[in-house]
Amino acid sequence: MTQMRLQKYLAHAGVASRRASEELIRQGRVEVNGKVVTDMGISVLETDSIRVDGKNISNEQQIEDKVYIVLNKPAGYVSSARDQFGRPTVVDLVQDINSRLYPVGRLDYDTSGLIILTNDGDFTYRLTHPKHEIDKVYEALVSGIPSKSEIERFESGLEIEDYVTAPAKLSLLSAKGNNAIIRVTIHEGKNRQVRKMCEAIGHKVLTLKRISIGPIALKNLPEGKWRRLSPEEVKSLYQ
Ligand code: URA
């Protein structure tokens, strides 16, 4: 999602020329997210709410040429636009979108669940940058039943290869024979992180599914199907 100077944004939205827009800002007639802005230097995002003389400037139109979709990835698909081994990719599942889409972050070949695809490189960069600490929630079937002390170790940080994981959450949802269904929340995105964390406390992941990223949840989207994110949902991911 592109960031631009406020006066340029106003000019793009057809409010006035860039110079006349500067004058509107100077006169205190422009609000960004509910606050009057008189500073000429500020940058805004397409998802910010901009008002001139109290009137909302529509930014939906500017979002329109960008595509944001959420897909329920089945296991057995790679999360890239192409695969060197010719395996099916997540992009194969959204062929009826007439734009070149890329996955935001990755899910392993054998992991299913929520993945976002977009043609907006800036959005991808922001969403995958570790400093944003967006929660990702997974459900997993693991071997055995994690004990209280194992859960505590999982949640307070585990040494994995050359790093220590950030605080995470693990809840036991139910037992399935000798195995357990668990819910895990992490905000990092290291390679095979959930699998490695579970293995580090002695429980192998048998199946893994991502059910949400920040405010966006899979809910009842069927496996292999996708839907567009609404402008409000895109905005909520920025917040
Ligand atoms: N953690 C994993 O181990 N695999 C994924 O696909 C995502 C998170």
Residues whose N, C-alpha, C, O or C-beta is under 5 A from the ligand:
A	BS01	URA	R106 L107 D108 T111 R192 Q193 V194 R195 K196
